[in-house]
Amino acid sequence: MNFGSKSKKRMVLPTRPEPPTVEQIMEDVNRAYPNDPVFTVLPDSAEDLKASSSNSEVEVRYLQSRRYIELHERLQEERGSLARRRDELRAAGESLERSVMEVKRSAL
């Protein structure tokens, strides 16, 4: 039996849908609830967005997020550093124990 000669049916994928029109997008945006997470951070209007200072809520949250990521990365680095130090201390402790045992043996 020759398994390589089996004909495989190719799955035909559906055609890609057309992107939504501007009207459809606007309709979706207008139907969104006021407490929709996408809109809770943004100011109410485009004018407010332009007029908002650099200390806006969006900017503050962005900076908080960046700080969190930086701290997380630093913690990961420190975690690795602490693991290396722990291993070094463990090795030094074992070496010290061997030295103490050798001194005790030589003293007897």
C-alpha positions as CSV (number, residue, x, y, z in Angstrom):
1,M,0.0,0.0,0.0
2,N,1.3,3.4,-0.9
3,F,0.2,5.9,1.7
4,G,1.9,8.9,0.1
5,S,-0.4,8.8,-2.9
6,K,-3.6,9.3,-1.0
7,S,-5.2,12.4,-2.2
8,K,-5.9,15.0,0.5
9,K,-8.8,17.3,0.3
10,R,-7.8,20.9,0.7
11,M,-10.0,22.9,3.0
12,V,-11.3,26.0,1.3
13,L,-11.2,28.9,3.6
14,P,-14.0,31.5,3.4
15,T,-13.1,34.8,1.8
16,R,-12.0,37.5,4.1
17,P,-14.9,39.8,5.1
18,E,-14.9,43.4,4.0
19,P,-13.7,45.9,6.7
20,P,-16.5,47.9,8.3
21,T,-17.5,51.2,6.9
22,V,-17.1,54.4,8.8
23,E,-20.8,54.5,9.4
24,Q,-20.7,51.0,10.9
25,I,-17.8,51.9,13.1
26,M,-19.6,55.1,14.3
27,E,-22.8,53.1,14.9
28,D,-20.8,50.6,17.1
29,V,-19.1,53.4,19.0
30,N,-22.4,55.2,19.6
31,R,-24.1,52.0,20.8
32,A,-21.3,51.4,23.4
33,Y,-22.2,51.8,27.0
34,P,-20.8,54.8,28.8
35,N,-19.0,52.5,31.3
36,D,-17.3,50.5,28.5
37,P,-13.7,50.0,29.6
38,V,-12.4,51.4,26.3
39,F,-14.0,54.7,27.0
40,T,-13.6,55.1,30.7
41,V,-10.0,56.4,30.5
42,L,-10.5,58.8,27.6
43,P,-11.8,62.3,28.1
44,D,-15.4,62.9,26.9
45,S,-14.6,64.8,23.7
46,A,-11.9,65.5,21.2
47,E,-11.7,69.1,22.5
48,D,-11.1,67.8,26.0
49,L,-8.4,65.4,24.7
50,K,-6.6,68.3,23.0
51,A,-7.0,70.6,26.0
52,S,-5.9,68.0,28.6
53,S,-2.6,68.6,30.3
54,S,0.3,66.2,30.4
55,N,-0.9,65.3,33.9
56,S,-4.1,63.8,32.6
57,E,-5.5,60.6,33.9
58,V,-4.4,58.8,30.8
59,E,-0.8,60.1,31.2
60,V,-0.8,59.2,34.9
61,R,-2.0,55.6,34.2
62,Y,0.5,55.3,31.4
63,L,3.4,56.3,33.6
64,Q,2.1,54.0,36.4
65,S,2.1,51.1,33.9
66,R,5.6,51.9,32.7
67,R,6.8,52.1,36.3
68,Y,5.2,48.8,37.1
69,I,6.8,47.1,34.2
70,E,10.2,48.6,35.1
71,L,9.9,47.5,38.7
72,H,8.8,44.0,37.6
73,E,11.8,43.7,35.3
74,R,14.1,44.9,38.1
75,L,12.6,42.4,40.5
76,Q,13.2,39.6,38.1
77,E,16.8,40.7,37.7
78,E,17.2,40.9,41.5
79,R,15.6,37.5,41.9
80,G,18.3,36.0,39.6
81,S,21.0,37.9,41.5
82,L,19.7,36.7,44.8
83,A,19.6,33.1,43.6
84,R,23.3,33.4,42.4
85,R,24.3,34.9,45.8
86,R,22.4,32.1,47.6
87,D,24.3,29.5,45.7
88,E,27.6,31.2,46.4
89,L,26.8,31.4,50.1
90,R,25.8,27.8,50.1
91,A,29.0,26.7,48.4
92,A,31.0,28.9,50.8
93,G,29.2,27.4,53.8
94,E,29.9,23.9,52.6
95,S,33.6,24.8,52.0
96,L,33.8,26.2,55.5
97,E,32.2,23.1,57.0
98,R,34.8,20.9,55.2
99,S,37.6,23.2,56.5
100,V,36.3,23.0,60.0
101,M,36.1,19.2,59.8
102,E,39.7,19.1,58.5
103,V,40.9,21.3,61.4
104,K,39.1,19.1,63.9
105,R,40.7,15.9,62.4
106,S,44.1,17.4,62.4
107,A,43.7,18.5,66.0
108,L,42.9,15.0,67.2
